[in-house]
Amino acid sequence: MSEYQYYEFQAIDRPLTKDELEQMRALSSRATISATYFANEYHYGNFRGDERKLMEQMYDAHLYFANWGSRRLMLRLPSTLLPARSAEPYCVEDALTCWTRKGHLLLDFSYEAEDGGEWDFETSFTLASFTTLRTELAAGDLRPLYLAWLSALTRWELEEDVDEDEYTSTVEPPVPVGLAQLTGPQQALADFLHVDPHLLTAAAHASGAAPSQAIDKDALAAWIRALPQREKDALLLDAALGAAPQPGPALLTRHRAATRGTAEPSTTTRRRSAAELLDAAHEVRSEHTRQQKQADAQARRAKQLARESHLDRLAENAEQAWQDITNLIGQKQPGPYDAAVTLLKDLREVHDRADTPEAFARRLHDLREQHRGKPSLMRRFTDAGLTAR
């Protein structure tokens, strides 16, 4: 069985130095490497670097996945934009861990397939689908962290050795608003971490609507004018020198917080236990199944009614249909032959409904006799079961 692993890193806040580039080239001779990017595929062997250390020292985002189901996404952002205390309530073993290093918060999202799971040869990802999550987190949107916690709960439900008391005693972290309206990168993360969509729907019942992320330029300009002059001078100097991180995201985060325009979790909503969420997800799943069965039944009924209407019209114009079949066969081409066979099958059903199968059999016999010198047509008749009775 073929093995496949994919590694990708991106440096977003600053490019790698010359020495750092040489360090990365020493780890892989076949990778695509630039001052802001590293990507490589492995069909045998493993990446020789330490992803955790590389993230702590150089990169701001990392993606890994393998065709046996292992997945990992790591993000790094300044702890001034997202302090560890905000992320820690969402951390859960084997789904999300966080730590700080040299003024940065590092987030490690992971997913491990259950033993015996099928290898995934089709699924592929790129880091570009997830890097915007850094900006969302920096703006106070903690939905990506809550999705990681839901991913862990999704896996717990599949495990057989989890104590029932643990489900009751485990309480969800603060619920961010906007769970019912995920952004594109957040939905990609939910898919990446295999979050049960029914569990996500159940969790969203306690989540308010996401606030608009549109920036009111007049309000922002007024807020910036009110900042102390010394602080504004320092921010302009950082922007001019290309300091990492750029001051823009931090300013927007502060502005949104000041105007209560963030997607921060509610502190007043009662937090549910894991057992309550799983029960709610079961109800959502059952209702979805019921609605799907109802929709399927309605679709089958509509299809049957359309079929019956078609056969009714065909019965009213049966002689014209026989003439159409003759004309189609006369074209001596594969497409018209197929259309003639389809029309014959419909006519057979019309005669069966009218309890006149013998009449159809006579017309079919005459047709076969008339065209028995056309082997391609005869083969189509035989394959469609249009033989003499």
N, C-alpha and C positions, 0 to 999 in steps of 0.2 A: 504494500500500500504506500503510495507516494506521500511524502511529508512536505508541508508548506508552512513557512512562517514569514511574517511581514513586519518590518520595523521602520518607523518613520519618526523623525524629530524635526521641530521647527524652533528657530530662535526669532522671537517677535520683538521684544523690547530693545535688543541690541544684537548686532552681528557678532559672529565669533571672531576672535583675534587670529592672527597668523599661526601662533603656537597652538591654539585650540583646534584650528583646522588640521594641522599636522597630526595632532593627537587622534582626531577622528579618522584621518586617512590611514593611520597605523592600525586601526581596528578593523578596517575592511578595504580590500583592494578593488572590489566590484561595485561598491555602493555609489549612488548618485549623491555627490557632496558639494555644497556651496557654503558661503558664510552664514546662511540662514536656514539651510535645509540638509537633511540626511535621509535617504531612503534605500532600503535593500530588501531583497527577497532571498529566502534560504530554502532550498529543496533538500538539503542535507547539511548537517552541522548546525552550529548555533552562533548567534552574535556574541562577540568576545567582550563587549563592553558591559559595564554595570549601569543599567538604565537609571537607577535611583541616583547614583552619583553624578551622572551626566546631566540629569535634570537639576540637581542642586547647584551645579557649577556653570552650566552653559545654556541649556535650552529652556523654553517656556511651555512646550507641549510635546507629548510623545504618544504614539499609537502603536499598539502591537496586537496582532491576532494570528491564530494558527488554525489549520483546517480541522484539528480535533476539538475545537470549540473554545479554547482559551482566548480571552480578550482583556486588554488593558488600555486605559487612557489615563495619562498623567498631565496635569496642568499646574503651572507655577505662576503666581502673581504676587505683587507686593503685599505684605501683610498689612500695610496701611490702608489698602483698598478692601481687603477681606481678612479680618483678624481670625486667628485660630478659634477663639471662643465662639465665633458665629458658625463655624463649620463643624466643630466637635460633636454637637448633639446629633448630627446625621451620620456619624461614623459608625460602622458596624463591620464586624469581622468578615473578610473575604468579599466585601462589596465596596467599601470606601474607607480609606485611612488618610489622615492628614498630619503634617508636621511642619515645623518652621525651620528655616535655615538661612542665615545671613540676610534677614529682613524680608524673606519671602515665605509665603504659605504654599506648600505643595499638597496637591490632592491626587490620590491614587484610586481611580475607579477600576474595578476588576470584575471579571466573570469567569468562572470555571465550569465547563460542561460536566454534567453528572456522568459517573462511570457507566460505560456501556452505551453512551450516546453515539449517534451516527456522526461520522466525519462530514464536515461541511466543505465541499469543494467549490461551491458556487458563490458564496458570500464574500464580498470584498468591501473594504472601507478605505477612505482617505482622511488624513488628519484635517484637511480643509473643512470637512463637515462639522468639526467640533471646536475649532479654535475660537469661534465667536462666543463660546461659552465663557471664556475668560472675561470678555467685556460685560456679559450679562451678570456674572458673579461680582465683578468689580462695581457694578451699578446697584448691588444689593439684592439681585434676583437669586434666590436660593433654591429655585425649583430643580436645578441639576442635582443638588445634594439630596433633596427629598426623593428624587427618582432612584438614586443609588440605594437609599434605604428600602424603597419598594422592591428593588431588584433582589435584595437579601430576603425580604419577606416572601417573594415569589418562590425562591428556592427552598425556604423553610417548609412551605406547604407541600413540596414534593418529597421532602425527607421523611423517613419513617421513624427515626430515633429521636425526634424532638419531643420533649416532655410537654404535655398539654398545659401544665402550670406555667411553662415558659411563655406560651402564647398569651395567657391571661395577664402575666406580670409585665410583659414587654409592652411599653407604651410608645406610640409614634412620637417623633420629634415635632417641633412646631411646624404647622402646615402653611406653606407659602400660598399666596393668592395666585390665581391664574393657572391652576393645574388642568382645567378643562380647555385651556387655550394655549397649548405649548407652542413655543417658537420652533422653527425648522430644526435648528441644532439640538434643541431639547428633545424633540421627537426622535431625531437620529440617535441621541443618547439612550432614550427609552428602548429603542429597537436593539441597539448595541448591547445593552445590559439585560435584554430579554424580560423587560417589565411586563407582567401580565396586564393586558389592556383593560380587563374587567376590574382588576384590582385598582388600576389607575382611575377608572371611572368612579369606583366606590370612594376612593380617597378624595377625589375632586368634589364630592358632595359637601365637604367641610371647608372648601376653598372658595374664596370670593373671586370676583372678576378681576382680571389683570388690569392695572391702571395703564393709561396711554403712555407710551414711551416717547411720544412726539415732544420735541423741545420747543418751548415757548421762548423764542429768541429775545423778545422784549423783556420778559421776566428774568431770563438768564443775564441779560445785559445789566439790568437794574441790580441784580444780586452781586454781579462782579464789581460794579461801581462802588458798592458798599464795602468791599473788602479793604483792609488796611493797605495803604500805599506801599509799605515795605514788603508786604506779602506779594502784592501784584508784581513788583519789580523782580522779586526772587523767582516767581513763576515764569516771567518773560525771559529771564536769563537762562533758566533751565530749558525752556523751549528753544531758544536760540542755539544753545550748546548741544541740543539733541540728547539731553540727559535721559537716562532710563530709570524708571518709566517716564514717559512723557506726562506732563501735568494735566492734560485734558481729561482723561478718564476719572482721575481723582476729583477734579473740579465738578464734573457732571454728577458724580456720586454724592458729593456734598450738597450740590444744588437740589438734587432730587430728594435727599433726606430732609433738607430744610423746607421743601414744599410738599413733603409727604407723598412724593410721586414714585416710591419704590415698590417692589414686589415683596416686601418683607413679610415674614410669617405673622399670622395673627396671634396675639397673646391672650385673647379672651375666649377663643373657641376651645371647647373641651377636647382634650387629646384622647384618642381612642386606643384601645389595646390592640395588639396584633390579632387576637382572636376575633374582636369585633370587626376589624377590617376584612379579615378572611371570610367571615360570615356574610358581610355586606357584598364582597366580591362574588360569593356563591349566588346570592340573590340576583346580582346584576347579570351573571353568566346564565342563570336559569331563565331570566326574562329575555335575554338576548336570544337564547335557544328557542324559546316559545315564539318570539316575534319572527325569527328566521324560518321556523317551520310554517308559520302562518303565511309568510311572504312566499315561500316555496309552493305551498298549496294554492295560493291565489295565482301564482305564475303558471302552475300546471293547468289550472282551470281555464285561465285566459288562453293558454296555448291550445287546449282541447276545444274551446269555443271557436277559436280562429280556424282550427282544422275542420271542425264540423261545418262552419260557414263556407269554407273553400270547397268541401265535398258537395254541399248543397248546390252551389253555383255550377260545379262541374256536372252534376246530375241533370241540371236544366239545359246544359249545352253539350251533352254527351256526344252527339254526332259530330259537332264541330271539333271536339277533342280528338276523335278518331281521325278526322281529316288533318288536324295539326300533327298527329303522330306520323301519318303518311308523308306529309311535307317535310318533317324533320328527318325522317329516314332517307328521303330523297336527296338530302344534302351530302350524304356519304362522308360525314366528318365526325370525329370523336365527340365533340361538344354536343352537337344536335342528337347524336345517338344516345348520350346520357340523358338529355332532356326528354327524349321519347320514352326511355325506360322509366323515368320518374312519372311521367304522365300516365303510362300504362299501369303502374303500381297504384296510382290514385284511382284510375278507372276500375281496377279490380276491387278496391275497397268500396267504391260506389255501388257496384253490382252486388257485392256481399251484403251491403246495408239494405239493398232492395230485394234481397233473397232471389237474385237471378244469376248465380255464378255460372250456370251452364251457358248463358248467352255470352258472357265474357270469354269463357273457354273456347267457344266456337270462333269468335272474332280473333282471339289470340292465335288459334290453330291456323286460321287462314293467313294471318300476318306472317307467321313463321314459315309457312309453306311458300309464300310469295317471296320471302327474302332469305331463304335458307342458303343461298349462295354468298351471303355476306358473313364470313366467319367472325369478324369483330363484333358485329351486331348480335349474332347468335350467342357469342360468349357473354355478352352483357345480359342478354335475356336469361341465360342459365344461371349466372351469378346472382341475379335478382329474384330467382325462383319463378320466373315467367315461363313455365314449362306446361305441356299439355297435361290435363288432369285425368 
